[in-house]
Amino acid sequence: MPFKELARLDKTVHEPARLAIMSALYACTIAEFLFLQELTGLTKGNLSCHLSKLEEAGLIEVDKHFIRKKIPQTTIRITPKGRSTMEAYWKKVDDIRSVIQQWRPVEASR
């Protein structure tokens, strides 16, 4: 059943905020923290928490540095593992969608 497969999706990526972050990074490869915050609508703390989980999973790299020794800047980059994880995730979602579109339940008799 395709519906059971939905429950087996990679939960690290499938969580909506992390899916938004990973999709954005897949598209642009690298982004600044404030750009991702604006793009996703997450608070700083919430974004930081999700980034930590993605970094622990090896899907992204977070680089914190200073510009001209004064201005903090955090950049986030998708890793090769993150890119392949997203491709596998999207393929699985597409496969599930394809099966569901072909599936026609038998209508209950009235």
N, C-alpha and C positions, 0 to 999 in steps of 0.2 A: 504494500500500500504506500502510495506517495506521501500520505499524511504522516506516517511514522518517520519518514525521511526528514521531514521538516524539524522534528524534535532532535534529529541527529546532526543538525548543522553546527559548525564550529562556533561555540558560544562565545569564544574570545572575540570573534569578529561580528557575530550575529547581533550582539547587543546594539541597539539603535545608535547610541552616541559613538561607539567605537566603529560601527559600520560607516558613519558619516566621516569620521576622522580618516579611516583607512581609504575610503573612496576618494576623498580630497587629496590625500598623499599619493594615491595611485595615479591620479590625473596630473599632479604637478611635481611629484618626486620629493620636493623639499618645501617646507613652509615655516614661517615664523609663528611663534606661539599666539601672538595677538591676531594674526590673520586667521588661524584655525579657530580661535575663540569667537571671532566675529562671524565666521562662516558657519559654525555649528550652533551658535547661540548658547553655548555652555558657559557656566561661571568659571572663573580661574581655578577654583578648587576642584570642581567637577572635571574640568578638562585635564588638570594635573593628575588626578586619580586615574582616569582612563588612559592617559599617556603612560603612566607607570605600569599598568597592566599589560599594555601593548609592548612596552619596552622589555618587561620581564619575559614575555613570550618570544622575544627576538624578532618581532615584526617591524619595529621602528628603532631608530637611534635618536637620542635626544642630546643636543649639544648646547651647553650653557656657556656663554662667553661674554666679554665686554667689548664694546665699540669705543675706541679712543679712551680706554681705561676707566670710563665712567658710566657708560650707558649699557645696562644689562640687555642681552639678547639671547633668546632661546630659539633654536631652530630644530625642526623635527624632520627626519628623512625616513622614507620607507626603505626597508632592507630588501635584498633579493628574496629572502624567505617570506617577507611580508607581501611582496609582489606575487609570488607564486601561490601563497595562501589565498590572496584575493581572487586570483584567476580560478583556483580550484573551487572557492566558495561560489563565485558567480556561475561556474559551469554546473555545480550541483543544483543551485536554485533554478537555472534554466532547464535542467533535466527534469526536476520535480514539476515545474510549470508545464512542460511539454506533456508529461504523463497525465497531469490533472486535466489539461485541455482536451485530451483524447478520451478521458474517462467519463462515462455517462452512467450515473447510477440508475438502477431500475426504479421507476416511480412506484410508490406505494399505491396499492389499489384503494379506492375510496368506497 
